[in-house]
Amino acid sequence: MKGLQYILFFLLFHFHANAQKEIALRAADTTRTVINPNAPAKAAFYSAIFPGLGQAYNKKYWKIPIVYLGLGIGLYSYTWNQGKYHNYRDEYKRRLAGTADPNHPIYGEKSDDWVIRGQKFHQRNRDLSALITAGIYIFNIIDANVDAHLMQFNVNDNLSVKPDLNQNEIDYKYNYGLTLTYNF
């Protein structure tokens, strides 16, 4: 109970001491910046029309190769699995028609079940590649939109969040926390 009284006394003394501070405004603190509310929508639209164009609009040029690398890998994986799927499907169709080559270097000694499993495997990977490629395309649009929004966010020395480590004067234990500072 006594510890609670010390804490209450400390908080009241702290707030009373801080309440008597004088606030001074500087001309640099009151300047206004013009915010274009259409910029995020424009960046998202550019990225939707041509992937990477929204990142160029936001002047984040280093993101453009990442977008094209992700889309390129997704499309390559899709086409490779599509080709393998068609190879297995064509082999299965030849086996059903009775025209399969028993001396084929890849499929000759394999069973029908093995061919069906290979066909399903590549079909599933093809579909997954299409979903991942679509996700990367959508992420490209979202990234351009969020980046344009964050460019309008005011970050200066008046607002700061930093970790704080203080030693308690009563029991000499360390107190951990975050300090949120806003200077007027």
C-alpha positions, 0 to 999 in steps of 0.5 A: 500500500505504501508503494502505491502512495509513493507512485501516486505522489510521484505521478502528481508531482511529475504532472504538476511540474510539467504543467507549468512549462511554457509553449512556444510556437516557431514559424517552422512548426506551423508551415503547411504542406500540400497533400495530394489526396489522389496520389495513392489512387494514381499510384495504384492505378499505374501499378494495375495498368503496368506492374512497377509503374506505381513504384516508379511514380512513387520514386521507389525505383529499387522495387521495380526489379523485385516486382518483375523478378516475382512476376517472372518467376511465377510466370516461368513456374506456371508455363513449366508446370503447364508443359509438364502437365500436358506431357503427362496428359498426352502420355495418359491419352496415348495409353488409353488409346493403346498407342503408347511407346513401351520403349519411351525413355521417360514413360516407357517402364512407368505405370498408369498410376505413376502417370496420373500422379505426375499429371495431378502433381503438375496440375496442382503446381500450375494452379498454385503458380497462377495464384502466387503470380496473381498475389504478387500482382495484387501485392504490387498494387497494394505496395504502390498505394501504401507507399504513396500514402506513407509519403504523405505522412509527416515524420519530423522531430516533433513526434518520436517513439523511443525505448526508455530504460529508467532506474526506479528511485524507490527500489532501484529496479529498472523500469522498461517502457516506451516514451511517446514524445510530441513537441508543440 
